[in-house]
């Protein structure tokens, strides 16, 4: 009998050791849910996240919802039993409550990014955060780019009527970045100029093809003469807009004739190339690498005290767990 007890004790110790090793391995595994990897910015974000995770010896299980909220709900639900940290780029914020409640039950850390969840729901869960670029700052910096261009290039008013006809291409209406980037750039510019006419706010959904279709439709019904300036909430839409005005004979590489300034945000590679080719006027560096570092720190840390995490991140964390990463610099072609 003593032998059996001793044997069972040894077995228990061995099983405990195995369990500890499994837990140690699981702590290095993270689940990442993307709203759509066909989005150019999100695709580049994934590349950066994968790269930094590899440097930190972290294993990522990746899920692509293909912009389908139902698919994403099922993907998240099916992964809950593994107790791994969830890093989520939401398709829609309406599932925030359900996601948080499920992660609470499983005691899993949770980091939202890029698409804002319902921030009211984050307050009640100390293991939930939201990481995003500072979209208000993005709007301010984009307005500075536009302001600098107008001051240096009065010929932006191509028809010389004393007014500047601007087109604004916006992201999804339920996306917080859309609201902040749009309202901020408009407010900043209207405070400096009373001759900028927003001819249309076109919903490009952060998508190049959608933006192209929206602008094509505007040009068909109003003519390209009604387009003297294009401001876009992101680079994908700026590139879509660029293809439309290219077809109208504008922005083919010579800025001294037939040129419409187009401004974007994100500094994705195709946009940077277009700037070098004198086709796109400017963009902003959305510091993806810094966002990734913040996300992985929050995802892997054992700490839940935001004050202590602030010291480690050197960034402010709001009461509801929101962390805004500043844009780093403006890229423009004079």
C-alpha positions in Angstrom: 0.0 0.0 0.0 2.8 2.3 0.9 4.4 1.5 -2.4 1.2 2.4 -4.3 0.9 5.7 -2.5 4.5 6.4 -3.3 4.0 5.4 -6.9 1.0 7.6 -7.2 2.8 10.5 -5.6 5.7 10.1 -8.1 3.1 9.9 -10.9 1.4 13.1 -9.7 4.7 14.9 -9.6 5.5 13.8 -13.1 2.1 14.9 -14.3 2.5 18.2 -12.6 5.8 18.7 -14.3 4.3 17.8 -17.7 1.4 20.2 -17.0 3.8 23.0 -16.1 5.7 22.5 -19.3 2.5 22.5 -21.3 1.5 25.8 -19.6 4.9 27.3 -20.3 4.6 26.4 -23.9 1.0 27.8 -24.1 2.2 31.1 -22.7 4.3 31.5 -25.9 1.3 30.8 -28.1 -1.1 33.6 -29.1 -4.2 33.6 -31.3 -4.5 36.5 -33.8 -7.7 37.4 -35.5 -7.7 39.7 -38.5 -10.8 41.3 -40.0 -9.4 40.8 -43.6 -5.9 40.0 -44.8 -6.9 41.3 -48.3 -6.6 44.8 -46.7 -3.1 46.1 -47.8 -2.5 47.8 -44.4 -3.6 44.8 -42.4 -1.5 42.5 -44.6 1.6 44.6 -43.9 0.6 44.7 -40.2 0.6 40.9 -40.1 4.0 40.7 -41.7 5.3 43.0 -39.0 3.6 41.1 -36.2 4.9 37.8 -37.4 8.4 39.2 -37.7 8.5 40.6 -34.1 6.8 37.5 -32.7 9.5 35.3 -34.2 12.2 37.5 -32.7 10.5 37.0 -29.3 10.1 33.2 -29.8 6.3 33.5 -29.9 4.0 31.2 -31.9 1.0 32.9 -33.6 -2.1 31.1 -34.7 -3.6 33.3 -37.4 -7.3 33.6 -38.4 -8.6 35.6 -41.3 -12.3 36.5 -41.2 -12.4 37.8 -44.8 -14.5 40.8 -43.5 -17.3 38.5 -42.3 -18.4 39.1 -38.7 -20.1 35.8 -38.4 -17.0 34.0 -39.5 -14.9 35.9 -36.9 -17.4 35.1 -34.1 -17.0 31.4 -34.9 -13.3 31.6 -35.1 -13.0 33.3 -31.7 -15.5 31.0 -30.0 -13.7 27.8 -31.3 -10.4 29.0 -29.9 -11.5 29.9 -26.4 -10.8 26.5 -24.7 -7.0 26.9 -25.3 -6.9 29.8 -22.8 -4.4 31.6 -25.0 -4.2 35.4 -25.3 -6.5 36.7 -28.0 -5.3 39.5 -30.3 -8.3 40.8 -32.2 -8.8 43.1 -35.2 -12.6 43.3 -35.1 -14.8 43.0 -38.2 -17.5 44.9 -36.2 -17.5 46.3 -32.7 -20.9 44.8 -31.8 -19.4 41.5 -30.7 -17.1 43.2 -28.1 -19.4 42.3 -25.1 -19.5 38.6 -26.1 -15.8 38.4 -26.7 -14.9 40.0 -23.4 -17.4 37.9 -21.4 -16.0 34.7 -23.0 -12.4 35.7 -22.3 -13.3 36.5 -18.7 -14.7 33.0 -18.3 -11.5 31.5 -19.7 -9.3 34.1 -17.8 -7.6 34.9 -21.1 -5.8 38.2 -21.8 -7.3 40.2 -24.7 -5.8 42.8 -26.9 -7.9 44.6 -29.6 -6.1 46.6 -32.3 -6.8 48.8 -35.3 -10.6 48.6 -35.1 -12.0 50.1 -32.0 -14.2 47.8 -29.8 -16.9 49.2 -27.6 -14.7 50.9 -25.1 -17.4 50.9 -22.4 -17.0 47.1 -22.2 -13.3 47.3 -21.6 -13.7 48.9 -18.2 -14.9 45.8 -16.5 -12.0 43.5 -17.5 -8.5 44.2 -16.3 -7.0 41.9 -18.8 -8.4 43.7 -21.9 -6.7 46.5 -23.9 -7.1 48.4 -27.2 -4.0 49.5 -29.2 -4.3 52.0 -32.1 -2.4 54.7 -33.9 -3.4 58.2 -32.7 -6.0 59.0 -35.4 -6.6 62.5 -34.1 -2.9 63.2 -34.5 -3.1 61.7 -38.0 -5.8 64.1 -39.0 -3.8 67.0 -37.6 -0.6 66.0 -39.5 -2.5 65.4 -42.7 -4.0 68.9 -42.4 -0.5 70.2 -42.0 0.6 68.5 -45.2 -2.4 69.9 -47.1 -1.8 73.4 -45.6 1.9 73.3 -46.7 1.0 72.3 -50.2 -1.7 75.0 -50.7 0.7 77.7 -49.4 3.4 76.6 -51.8 1.2 75.8 -54.8 -1.6 78.3 -55.4 -2.0 76.6 -58.8 -4.0 74.0 -57.0 -7.0 76.1 -57.9 -6.9 74.9 -61.5 -10.0 76.7 -62.7 -8.9 79.9 -60.9 -12.3 80.6 -59.3 -10.8 81.4 -55.9 -12.2 78.1 -54.5 -10.4 74.7 -53.9 -12.7 71.8 -54.8 -11.7 68.9 -52.5 -12.8 65.3 -52.4 -12.7 63.3 -49.1 -12.5 59.5 -49.2 -13.4 58.0 -45.9 -13.2 54.6 -44.2 -16.0 52.5 -42.7 -18.6 54.7 -40.9 -18.4 52.5 -37.7 -14.6 52.8 -37.5 -13.3 55.3 -34.9 -10.3 56.1 -37.0 -12.6 57.2 -39.8 -14.4 59.6 -37.5 -11.3 61.1 -35.9 -9.2 61.4 -39.1 -12.1 62.9 -41.0 -13.4 65.4 -38.5 -9.9 66.5 -37.4 -8.6 67.2 -40.9 -11.7 69.1 -41.9 -11.7 71.2 -38.7 -8.0 72.0 -39.0 -8.3 73.1 -42.6 -11.6 75.0 -42.1 -9.8 77.0 -39.3 -7.2 78.1 -41.8 -9.1 78.4 -45.1 -12.6 79.5 -46.0 -12.2 78.7 -49.6 -11.9 74.9 -49.4 -15.2 73.3 -50.7 -15.7 69.6 -49.8 -17.5 68.6 -53.0 -18.1 65.1 -51.7 -17.4 62.7 -48.9 -17.1 59.3 -50.5 -17.2 56.2 -48.5 -14.3 54.1 -49.7 -14.3 51.6 -46.8 -10.5 51.8 -46.5 -10.5 49.8 -49.8 -8.7 50.7 -53.0 -11.3 49.2 -55.4 -14.2 50.6 -53.4 -12.6 54.1 -53.4 -11.9 53.8 -57.1 -15.5 53.0 -57.9 -16.8 55.9 -55.7 -14.5 58.5 -57.3 -15.1 57.2 -60.8 -18.8 57.6 -60.3 -18.3 61.2 -59.0 -16.1 62.1 -62.0 -18.6 60.6 -64.5 -21.4 62.8 -63.0 -19.5 65.9 -62.2 -16.3 65.9 -64.3 -12.7 65.9 -63.2 -12.7 69.7 -63.2 -14.5 69.4 -59.9 -11.6 67.6 -58.4 -8.6 69.9 -57.3 -7.6 68.1 -54.1 -8.1 64.6 -52.7 -7.8 63.7 -49.0 -8.0 60.1 -48.1 -8.3 58.4 -44.7 -5.7 55.8 -45.8 -3.2 55.0 -48.5 -5.2 52.2 -50.1 -8.0 54.6 -51.0 -5.4 57.2 -52.1 -4.0 54.6 -54.6 -7.5 53.8 -55.8 -8.1 57.5 -56.3 -4.8 57.8 -58.1 -5.8 55.2 -60.7 -9.0 57.2 -61.5 -7.2 60.5 -62.1 -4.5 58.6 -64.0 -7.2 57.5 -66.5 -8.2 61.2 -66.8 -4.6 62.1 -67.7 -3.5 63.4 -64.3 -0.6 62.5 -62.0 1.4 60.6 -64.6 4.7 61.6 -63.2 5.2 65.3 -64.2 4.0 67.6 -61.4 4.2 70.7 -63.5 1.1 69.8 -65.5 -2.2 68.0 -65.0 -1.5 67.3 -61.3 -4.0 66.8 -58.5 -2.5 66.5 -55.0 -3.6 63.3 -53.3 -2.9 62.7 -49.6 -3.1 59.4 -47.7 -2.2 57.8 -44.3 -0.2 54.7 -43.4 2.9 54.8 -45.6 2.4 51.4 -47.2 5.0 50.5 -49.8 3.0 51.2 -52.9 2.2 54.6 -51.6 5.8 55.4 -50.9 6.7 54.3 -54.4 4.0 56.5 -55.9 5.4 59.5 -53.9 8.9 58.8 -55.4 7.3 58.7 -58.8 5.7 62.1 -58.3 2.2 60.7 -58.5 1.1 60.8 -54.9 1.7 64.0 -52.8 2.1 62.7 -49.2 1.3 60.2 -46.5 2.0 59.6 -42.8 4.0 56.9 -41.1 1.6 54.8 -39.1 4.2 53.3 -36.6 3.1 49.7 -37.1 6.3 48.3 -35.5 5.8 50.2 -32.3 2.1 49.2 -32.2 3.2 45.5 -32.6 5.6 45.8 -29.8 2.9 47.3 -27.5 0.4 44.6 -28.5 2.9 41.7 -27.8 4.0 43.3 -24.5 0.3 43.5 -23.3 -0.4 40.0 -24.7 2.5 38.3 -22.9 3.0 40.2 -19.7 1.7 38.8 -16.4 1.1 42.4 -15.3 -2.4 43.8 -15.3 -1.7 47.1 -13.4 -1.9 49.8 -16.1 0.3 52.2 -14.1 3.1 49.6 -14.1 2.5 48.8 -17.7 2.7 52.5 -18.6 6.3 52.6 -17.2 7.3 49.6 -19.3 5.6 50.8 -22.5 6.5 54.5 -22.0 3.0 55.3 -23.3 -0.2 56.4 -21.6 -2.8 53.8 -20.9 -6.3 55.3 -20.3 -8.7 54.0 -17.7 -10.4 51.8 -20.2 -7.2 50.2 -21.4 -6.7 52.2 -24.5 -3.1 52.9 -25.8 -2.6 55.4 -28.6 0.7 55.1 -30.5 1.8 58.4 -32.1 2.5 58.7 -35.8 6.2 59.3 -36.2 6.8 61.5 -39.2 5.3 63.0 -42.4 6.5 61.9 -45.8 5.8 64.4 -48.6 7.2 65.5 -51.9 7.6 69.2 -52.3 
